[in-house]
Amino acid sequence: QVQLVESGGGLVQAGGSLRVSCAASGPTFSRYIMGWFRQAPGNEREFVASISRSGRLMDYVDSVKGRFTISRDNAKNTVFLQMNSLKPEDTALYFCAAKISASLDWSSRRQYDYWGQGTQVTVSS
């Protein structure tokens, strides 16, 4: 089992940048596929980005491509989401998640086994 703790959220102006982090407990972090999801009030939780165990494969939702970058440091049990050119519509509670199996859809929240509590990102216009 892995426990996930997000940090780094905050308030930023449109066009600004923010990096959120997710620290994982336990020695098996490198065995998990990691993902970032977000949920705005009244909306369903949506996929933002995912990264393979090695960190070589990444995937993004179309709305953040070219602006967000997911990365991981397996030595530090941490996954990051660098967010640039932020827009007000990026405002949401951001969650990291861990997935054991490499099969099926990495963008489906139902495929993830462990979740953090979330960190709030607010982008002002």
Disulfide bonds with the S-S distance in Angstrom:
Cys22-Cys96 1.92
